[in-house]
């Protein structure tokens, strides 16, 4: 046997704790940059976070409930012997890798069971998504199997079934990258580089040092100011319209503006809310406040600074490279260093 069982039952406190000691099959795609659910830094933080939380979503719970009907369909239609999962297993040959197969065949091959809705079905047009393929490959590695299977139920009434054959090149890459991540990041307690803008804020070190920008960044700063001015003007117009409608509703003693019975605007008070009176609590229980107060590092704030001298200079003579219609994103897109930003711009479009 090429694995050992860490815990026989999934989705228990013991299972959640044991997962901290390995890289799970569903986490490998995140480390490879093939998953939208997390990132290398996200997995790193989870492994080093001592807190154990079960954050299964309602969608994931339904996927768990539907596993057995999907498994039965595979038994009936594909004539495979589909057995219960052995639980959370750890590879003996590659002990940083682990998996919790949904089911296994009588030959010890993994059977991964998925569900998708009408919004996700397009992800399967060209076959199983890469993150699910990687998950099955990791299960094969841990089980010592040369084949795996992936069954998916689309929209509650359409099944697809995919045999997954061993691919040595893919397996070698998974083993190499995850070993490096486990040894040089998790075990060394060295966080991997951020891959999203949100993660940049988490790891930003406020050194206080200055980066001297060239003409291109000056042009980007100038264009940014022009575009922000346009946003401010639009916000001001929106606020003016809101004020007019509020006055109209107030003078007519109404709360909703309609056209042929259909609401166009509403101006209503929400239900009263309750809040904790911290000022009064501090006054009456200062010792308790001191006992339970914890300081948390503040998130870094990014601000555009208006420089009077430059504004006056550019009022009549814009910076080099300026032309009508040029946008700040077009200027910044020329920077090779902005890989995270470019990827997010591409995803947004």
C-alpha positions, 0 to 999 in steps of 0.5 A: 500500500502506497498510503496511510490513513490519517482519518477514516471520516471526512468533514470532521474536526479530526479531518480538518486538523489532519489536513493541516499536515498535508497538501490536499488534492483540491489544494494542489490546483491552487498552488499551481495557479489553476483554481479560482478558489484560492492561491498559493499564499491562501493555502500557505496561510491556511496551513500555518493558521492554527484555527480549525474552521469548517467553511463548507458552503451550501453548494458544497454541502449539496455536492456532498449529498449528491455523491451517492446518486452519482456513484450509483449511476456509475455503478449502473451505467459503467459497470464499475465497482464503486466502493466507499472512500478510505478517508483522508490518506497521506502518500508514503512516497510523497508525504506532503501530499494527501487526498480524500477520494470521494469513492474508489474502485475495487482496484483502488482507483479514485472516483471523483464525483462533482456537480455543476449547474447551468452557470458552470456547465460551460466550464466542462465544454472541453472536458473536465476543468484543469483544477479537477483533473489535477485533483484526480491526479493527486488522488492517483499519486496517493493511492498508487493508481494508474487510472482515475475516474471523474463523474459529474452531474450537470443541472440535476439531470445530465451525467458525464463520465471521464476516465483519467489516464496516468500522465507522467509529465503532469505527475512529475510537475505536481510532485516537484512544485508541491514539494518545493512549496511544502519545504520552502514555503510551509516548513520554512514559514516563508510566504509565497509571492502574492498573486492578487491585488488583495494579497498585495495589501496583506504582505505590503511592507511600509518601508517609507522609502520612495520610488522615483518614477520616470516620464511614463509614471508621471503621465499615468499620474496626470491621466489618473487625476483627469479620470478621477476628476471625471468621476467626481463630476459624475458623482456630483451630478448623481448627488444633485439628482438624488437631492431633487428626488428626495425633495420631491418625495418629501414635499408630496409626503410619499416614499416611492416614485412610480411610473404605471405602478412600477417603482423608479425610486424609493426613499424609506427609512430602514428598520432600526438597528442596534449598536454597542455603545463603546464610549459608555462601556469604556466609561463604566468598565475601563478595566474590561476594555483594557483586558479585551482590547487587541491591536490589529495592524491597519490595512495600507491606504493608497492615495493619489497626492495632488502636487500644486506645482505640477498641476500648475505646470500641466494646466497649460502644458501636459506631460510628455506623451499625453494625447487626447483619449489616452487612458491611464490603463493604456500607459500602465499596461506597458510595464512588464513588472505589473503581472498581477494587475495585467492578469486582473485586467484581463479577467475583468474584460 
